Structures are given as structure tokens and as C-alpha cells.
């Protein structure tokens, strides 16, 4: 098949590119002039110059394709307009271009986020696909709005939505910061309550994404693709420290301190005309007690199962970081 992928130069998208090539498909990847192509070097992919925010640039990517994996999105912006352009408008552009240029399209797979649904209320009630969405950040709201755009194409395109939780694995640069801290013998925990989260290794997520795109049952459906177990940060920290061979000092950061640092970082970034990595909304995100989601729908309808345990996943990730020289 001819596969079109946005976000194929990034963490999750590049792993999907590898899987599609391994399956023998013809792969097209949308790249911008500023894209870092390190994960595509030496691979037989078609690099199509364009931008999801520029509708006119998408014809070459989508003309005659069989499956579209729309992964690209904006995760950090100075304002709502940036999130809207990068997530909502971009998704609208992709849907319209797919409808126009891919008449035999088998599936449009949109990778959203658990942030579109919001955190769970308590440990006994992880968020489910049918629950009312309650995003708590601008990013989460933009992903939810993008989902609503996808829904408007119900009678015109065969689409499926996947919502991952936090993702880790080789090539990741976000949760990598946590691995760096543990490697330096520091395990920082947010708050004094017992936080739990769903957390998925990139291999499991990519496999789940493909299952969702290839299933006949998944047309017009939304799925959480996630871990079957809910993890605590102390648990993750202990496993990471063990794999790294480190004895760590654990420091708990009060929520008020997290918000204070976030406010300062946001102010500095605003003066510099940049988007802050840690801001007030991110503080609101990371201080929630439960970010858990239910995967039974994906299990029953797609045959999805978590293959990578947290122990094996962290070991796999650390080994890759060390092989690449990211960690010692």
C-alpha cells in the first residue's frame, strides 16, 4: 500500500515509518524545511516538502494514498492560535486534502492524546472513550477540537482516532529528561499524594495504531491505546534507578513550588518571545493525581494487548539511550 505519514520525522512517527517499511509498504513522509531528518537517513521513504498548516502543499503527500497516519501536531505554543493552527486547522487541511486527492482511501488515522479527554476522577474510574471530555489545558482542548473536526467527516471518509497517554521509548526527548535526572541520582516527585498514570512504550503504541488503522471494526471509532497497568512515579523511579545501576535521592516538590517555578518560566519565555516548556498549564497537568485510561475497548475490538512490561520497556529505552550516547 501507499502510506502517508505526518510527524514521520518525530519520535512516534519515525517508529511507525520503520514498521511500515518493514511490512513492505511505499511510505511518504511530510517534511518541513526545518525538519530534523536524522531518523529517516538511509531509509527508502519519499520525503514530501510541505506543512500541515498549508493546505496547498498536501497534494503531493496524499495523491492516491491508501492509508493516512496523521501524527504531526503542536505540543507547545505561546498562545491558543498556535495550537489551533497546528492541531485543529492542520487536521482539517489533512482531511480535506485526503478527500480530494485520495479517492480510494482505506483509512485516515488521527493520533490525538489522552489530554483531549482529561485526567481521570479517581483510581477506580479511568477515563473511557464514551466519557465526556474534560480537557484541562489549551493543548488538550485543541486536540479535542481536532477530534470534533474528524467526526464531521463520518459519512465521507473512513477515519479512526487513537488517544495515547504519556509515551516513552527510544528516540524520545521529553520523558528522557526524567531518565537524565535519575542517571544523575535525583528522583523528583511532584506533590505528596499517590499519583498514578497510564504509560506506554513506543513499540506498543505503534502496534496499537496499526491495529486500529487496519481493523474493519474501527471505522468511525476512538480508542485509548495504553498500558493495561497504572503506574506510580515511585515505582517508575525504582525500576529506572535499578536499570541504570544508581542509588537516587528522592525529593518531593510541593505543588505550590511547581506552580511558582512554572509562573516564573512562563514569564521569562514571554519576555523572550518563546513558548515555555513548563508553564502554568503544564503545572496544572503534572499536578493532577490520576492520568489513567481504560483500554478494554481496544482489547475487545482490535485484539490489542500490552506486550512491553514497564521493566522491559525501561530497560529497552535505557539501553538505546546508552548506545546512542545520550546516557552514560
N, C-alpha and C positions, 0 to 999 in steps of 0.2 A: 504494500500500500504506500501511498504518498502521505507522509506525516508532516504537518506544520506545527512548529513549537515556538511560542513566545516565552521569553525568560530562559531560553536554552543555554545562555552563557552563564547563568547563575547556579546556585547551589543545587536546588531540586531539579531544575530544568536540565542541567548538564547530565545528571544521573539518568533522567528519562531519555535523553539523546542516546546515551550509551546503550540502554536497554532496547531502544527501537532499532539501532544499528545491529545489535546482536541478533535481533529477530529477522533481520534481512530487509527492513523497510527502507524506502527512499526518504531521507529526512531533510527538511528545510528548517532553518533557524533564522528568526528575525534578529538582526544585529543593528545597533546604532553605531555612529562614528566613534562614540566614546566607549563602546563596549570593550571589556577585557575578554579576549578570546582564548585565554590560557587553557580552558577545559575543552576547547574544540580543536586545538592544534593537532595536525596529523590525522584527523578523522574525516571520513568521506561524507561530509554534510554540505548542503548548499547554504551558503551564507547570503541571506537576502537583506540588503540595506533598507532600513525603514524604521518606523516608530509607531507604536500602537496608538499614539495620540494624533497621528497624521493619517487620516483615512485613505488619502490618495496613494500612500506608499505601500498599501497592503495587498494590492492585486497580485504582484509577483509572488508573494508568500502563499496566497490562498488559491490561486488559479488551479482548478482541477484536483484539489487535495481530497483525500478520503477521510482523514481524521484531523481535527484541530485540538491541540492542547494549549489552552491559554493560561499561562502561569505568571507572566510578567505583571508587575504591579508596583505601586508606590507604597513603601512602608514607612517613609519618613518625609515630612513636608513642613514648611513653615506655616502653612495655612490650609484651610479647607479646600480652597481652589486647587491646590496641588494634588490633594487626594482625589478630588472629583475628576480632574483631568487624567490622572494616572490609573485610576481604578474604574470609575463609572463611565466616563466618556470613552476611554480606551476599550472597554468591554463592548460598549455599543458599536464602536467602529469595527471591531472584530466580527461581531455578529452580522452586521450589515454587509461587510465585505465577503464573509463566508457565504451568505445567502446569494450574493450577486455573482461570485466567481467560482463557487464550488457546488454545482448543481447536484452532484452525486454524493454529497457529504454524508458519511455514515454516523459521525458523532462530533459534537462540539463539547469538549470537556473543559469546564471552568474550575480552576483551583481557587477557592475562596479561603476562608480562615475561620477557626473557632471564634475569633473575636467578633465575627458577624453575628453570632448567637449570644455572645456574652458569657460571663462566668456562671458556674452552677451555684445553686442556692445553698446546698449542703452536700455532705458526702454521700448521702443515701439517694440523692436525686441528680445524677449527672445530666447535663443538657442533652436533649434528644432532637432529632430533626424536626419533629412536629411541634416542639415548644415555641412559644412566642419569642422572637428575637429581642434581646435587650443589650445591644452593644453599648459599651461604656466609654469608648474613645472615638475620636474623629476617624481614625483609621478603620476601626470596626464598623462604624456607620457607613463609611464609603464602600466597604466590602459587602455589607448587607444591601446597600442601594444597587451595587453592581449585580448582585443576585436577583434583585427585582427586575432589572433590565433583562437578564437572561430569561426570566419567567414570561416576559411579554412575547417571547418567540416560541411559545409552546406549540402552536399549530403550524410553524413554518420551518423549524429546524429541530433535529434530534439532539437535544442537549442533556448534559448531566453536570451536577455540581458536586464537588468534593470539598469538605471542610477539614483541614488538618489542624491539630493542636500545635504546640511547640515541637519543632523538629531539630534533631541533631544528627551528626554523621560526618563522614569525610567531606571536605571542601567547605563546611560551614564556617562562617566567620562571626556569627552572633553568639551562640552558646559557647563557641571557642573561648571567649573572654572568661567564662566560668572555669573552663579547663585550665587556662593560664593561671588563674588565681590559685586553684588547688595545687598546681605544679609548683607554685611559689609558697606553698604551705599555709595558705589562707583560705578558709571556707566561710564566706559571708552568707548569713541567713537573714531574710527580710522579716522583721517582726518577731513576736514571741509566741504566736499561735501555731497550730499544727496545719500548715498549708499542704494541700495535695494537688497534683496536676496530672493530666494526661501528657504523655511524651512519646514521640515516635521516631524511630531510626529511619533515615532516608531510604534504605532498601525496602522496608515495609511500606513506606508511603508510596514510593514509585510503583511497587507491585499492586497496591490498592488502587491507585489512579488508573493503571492499565486495566485491572479487573472491571472498574466502573465504566471505562470507555468501551469495553468490548462486550459487556453484558447486554442481552436483549431486554432484560427486565429494568434496566436503569434509565431508560429514556424518560426525561421529564422528572427525574428524582434527584434528591440531595442526600449525601452520605457523609457521616463522620468516618474518616479513616484514621485510626488512632491505636494506642496501646490498649490491651484488654485490662491491664492493671493500672491503678492510680498510685503514683509515687509521691514520696515526701522528699523535700530537699536534703534533710539529713541523710536519708537513705542513698540518694544520688551522690552526695558528698562522700559517704563512707566507701562506696564502690569505686568512685573515681580516685580517691586517695589510695585505695588498695591497689588498683591497676597501675597507678603512677609510682607506687612504692614510696609514698610520702606520709609523714605524720603531720597533720594540719592543726592549726589553731582555729577554733570556731568562734566567730564573732557575730552576734545578733545585732542588727541595725534597727532601731525603733522606727516605726512608720513616720513619725514626725521628722526624724532626721532625713529619711528618704525624700520626703516632700520638700524639705528645706534645700537639700542639695539639688533636687530637680528644678526648683524655682530659680536658684542661682544659675544653674547650667542653661536654663531656658533664657534667662535674661542676657547672659553673655552671648549666646548664639544669636539672639535677636539683634544685638548691637553689631555683630559681625555679619549680619545678613544671611545666616545659615540656619539649617534645621537642626535642633538639638536631638542627640540620641536619647538622652534622659531628660524628659520634661515632665510637667505636671500630669499630663495624661498617661505617660508611661509609668509614673509613680502610682497612679490610680490602678493601673493594670497589674503591676507586680505586687501590690499590697493586698490584692483580693485573696481570700482564703482558699477558694476552690476554683480551679480551672480544669474541670473534668467533663468528659463527654462519653456518651453511650455508643458502642459500636455494634450492637446486636442486629441492626438493620443491614449493615454491610455484611455481617456474618451470614445472615439468613438469605439475603438476596444475591450476594456476589460470591459467596464462598470465601470471604476474606478471613484470614487468621493472622495474628501477630506471630511472626517467625523469630524475630530477634529479641531475646530477653534483654533486660536492662544491663545485666552483667556482660553479656556477649556484645551488646551494642556499644557500650562504653569502651570495652577492650578493643573492638574493631576501630573505633574512632581514634582512640589514643595511639594505637599502632600506626594509623595513617598519618596523624599529626607528627609523630616522631620520624616516620620515614621521609616526610616532606621537610623536616627540619623546623616545623612550627613549634614543637615542644622538644625539650631535652630529656 
